[in-house]
Amino acid sequence: MSSMSGFAASQRGYPPQGHEPWTKLTHREKLPEWLAYNPRTMRPPPLSRDTKCMKILSWNVNGLHDVVTTQGFSAPNLAQRENFDVLCLQETHLEEKDIENFKNLIAGYDNSYWSCSVSRLGYSGTAVISQVKPISVQYGLGIPEHDHEGRVITLEFDGFYLVNAYVPNSGRFLRRLTYRVNNWDPCFSNYLKILEKSKPVIVAGDLNCARQSIDIHNPPAKTKSAGFTIEERESFETNLSSRGFVDTFRKQHPNAVGYTFWKTNG
């Protein structure tokens, strides 16, 4: 489970040395031991070819159609550069009628699974594109109240479950905060723990929560904003962290400041 899911590199490859935008430590309340996250130097090295492993990449695309039609983006180039086995996408914004146009997005990744919102068209949505054929696939949590926005896809592989999730955002004026922390979060957590009874669980996706102050640029200004409210962070701790799920980025980089979302107006 990671609050840092997503890829941070430029679509056209890394910028020249010394020009990486991520090397500037930008935080209003930075501590002396914190350092800026730099994927060039801090990402783990590739595993050897004889290591049995599966590489999973997660990316909130905020509209797959817009990303694919953006000049300079190439899904095959991304696959070649990152050499991933499985790509998890969130916020595809696709309707069911659009899926056929994206099924063959990357040659060689012949197993693709799509979940679209049926209550609000062109909203939310998740997808998993994989080189490896899963044993089984499940859509949603199995709870109708939570399964009409295309937010969860679960793939079962030999040794684990992969859950690709786009957790509901509490929204403007925190209109969905109560639904999120009182309904969605506990149900999502219980779903993961049921899966875990038979196999380990990997959660990928956009979990819509900055867990700690280090995870957000200006903590004091965001305590009443979606994704960093006290209620959301306490819910994250109760339903995920305290139940044994590990933030993989933060475990590997406890003092690294890095963001996967940035807005200049705050």
N, C-alpha and C positions, 0 to 999 in steps of 0.2 A: 504494500500500500504506500502510495507516495503523494504528498501534496505538491510535489515538483514535477509531476508527469508532464511530458511534452518535449519537443526538441527545441533547443535554444539557438541553434546555429542558423546562419544565413542560408536561404534557399539555394543560393548559387555557390555555396562553399564558404569556408571561413575567410573573413577579411584578412588582409596582410597583417603580419606580426606588428603589434603596437597600436593597432586600430580596432581591437575588439571592443564593442560597446559594453560587453559584460564585465570588463576588468575594472571599471570604475565603481567603487563601493559607495552606493547611494543609500543612506539610511539616516533618518532624523535623530535616532537615538543609538547610534552604533557603539558597541563596546570595544575595548582595545584588542581583545582576542579575535574579533570577527575579521574575516577577509572576504574579498570579492570572489564569487564563483567564476571560474574560467574553465569551460569544457575542454579547451585545448590541452590544458595541463592537468586537470583534475578528474577527467573521466577515466575509468579504469581501462587498462590496455586490452586489446582484443584477446580472447582466449585462443589457445592453440587449436589447430584444426582437428586434432584427435580428441578434444574435450567434448563430451556429450553435453550439449546445452541447447537452450532455446532463447533467442533474443526477442524481446517484446518491446515495441515502441508505442507510446501513447501520445495522442495529439488532439487537442481541441481545435478544430479547423474553423469554427464560427462561420459555417456556410461552405460546404464542399464544392458546390458549383462555382462560387466566386473564386475559391482557391485554385481550382483546376483551370479556370479561364484567365487567371492572373498571368501577365506576361513574365516569363522567366521561370515559372514553376514547372517542374517535371516530376511526377510521381515515380517513374522508372529511375530517374537520377537519384532521387531520395533513397530508393531501395538499394541502388548500387552503392551509394556512399555509406549508408548505415548498415547494410547487409542484415536486415532484420528478418526474423522468421514470421512474426505476427505484428500487424499494425492495427492498433485500436484507435478508432476515431470517435469524437464526440461533437455534438452540435452540428450534425451534417445538414440540418434544415431541409432534408429531402422529403418528398412525398413518395408513396409507394409506386406511383406511375413513373418516377424518375430512376428507380433502382436499376433497371435494365441498362441504362446508359453508363452506369458506373461499375458494373460487375467485373469488367475486364480492365480495371484501372491500371493494374500492374501485371505484365506478362509473367507467368510462372507462379503467380499467387492465385490459384484456381479455386480456393475455398473462401467465399465471402458471405457474410451474414449481416443482414440489415434490419433495423427496427426503426419505424417511423411513428411520429405522433399521429394519432387518428382523431384526437379531440381538437387540435389546433394545427392546421396544415402548415407545412413549411417551418415548423418549430421543433426545437430539441433534436432528438434523433441520434442513434449510435450505429456503429458498424465495426466489424472485425474482418480483416483481410489476412489470410493465412496461407503459407506454403504447406503447412502440415494439416492434414485432415483430422478434425477432432472426432472423438468417440461419439459425442452427443452435443446438442446445442439446445439451450433453453432461452426463451425471451421473457423478460420481465421477472417479477418476484413471485408470480403466482397469486397476486392480490389485485383484483380489478381496480381498486381505488388508486393504485400506484402504477398501473401498467398501460395507461392510455397515452403516454407521452414518449414512448420509445426510448426509455432511459437505461435499460439494462440488457446485456447479452452475456450469457454464460457459456463458455466452451469447456468441455471436459476432455482432457488429454490423459495419457497413460498415468502420469505421476501427479497431476494436480488439476484443479479447476482454475480457469481464468475468467474473472468477472470484469467486464468492461462497463463502467457506470458513468453516467452524467447525472450527478446528484442535483436535485432541484435547487436553484438559486432562490434566496429569500426575497429577492426582487426589490423594486423601488418602494420606499416607505415600509419595507419589511413586511409586505402584505402576506407573504407565504412563510414567514418565520415560524409561526405556531404549527402549521402543517409540517414544515420541515423537521423541527426538533421533536415534536410530540408524536408524529405519525410516521413519516418517511424513515428517519434515522433509526428508530428502534426496529422497524420491520426489515430494513436493509441489513442491519446488524444480525438479527435473528436468522435471516436467510443465509448469510455468510457462515454463521456458526453451524447451521444444519449441514451445509456442504462440507464443512471442515470435519465433520464426524467420519467421513469416508476418505477424504483426501485433503492435502494442503490446499490453501486458497491464495491466489494472487489477485489483488484488486488493482486494476489500472483505470485511469480515467480522470475526469475533472470532478473532484470531490467538493468543490466550491467552499473551501474553508482554509484560511490561513491559521495554522495551529498556534504559532508562537509569534512574539513580537519580531523576531528575526526574519520572519517570512513575509513581512509587509513593510513598505517604505516609511510610512508615517503612522505608527500605531495609535497615538492619541487622537488623531483626526478621523480614525476609521472605526472606533469602537461602537458606533451606531450604524455602521454600513454593512450591507449584506456581505457575508463571508468572513467577518471578523467581530461579530457581536459576541458578548460574553456567553449568550445562550448557545450559539452555534459551536463555540470552542468547547464549552462544557459538554455539549452533546457529543462532539467528536471524541472527547476523552472518554466519556461514559460508554459510548456505543462501539468504538473502534480501538483506541489505544489501550484502555483498561481491560479489553477482552482479548488482548494478545496480538493485535495487528500492529505491524511495525512500519513506520514511515521510512522507507528504504533510503531516500535521499538524505534525510536528516541523520540517520544512523551512520551513513558513510561520510557525511560532511557536516559534523555537528556545529561548526562555526562559520560555515559559508553563507554569505548573503547572495541570494540569487532569486530572480523572479521569472515566472512564465507568463505574467500578464502585467501590463504597464499602461497607466494613463497619466498624461502630463498635467492634468488639471487637479492633481491632488494625490 
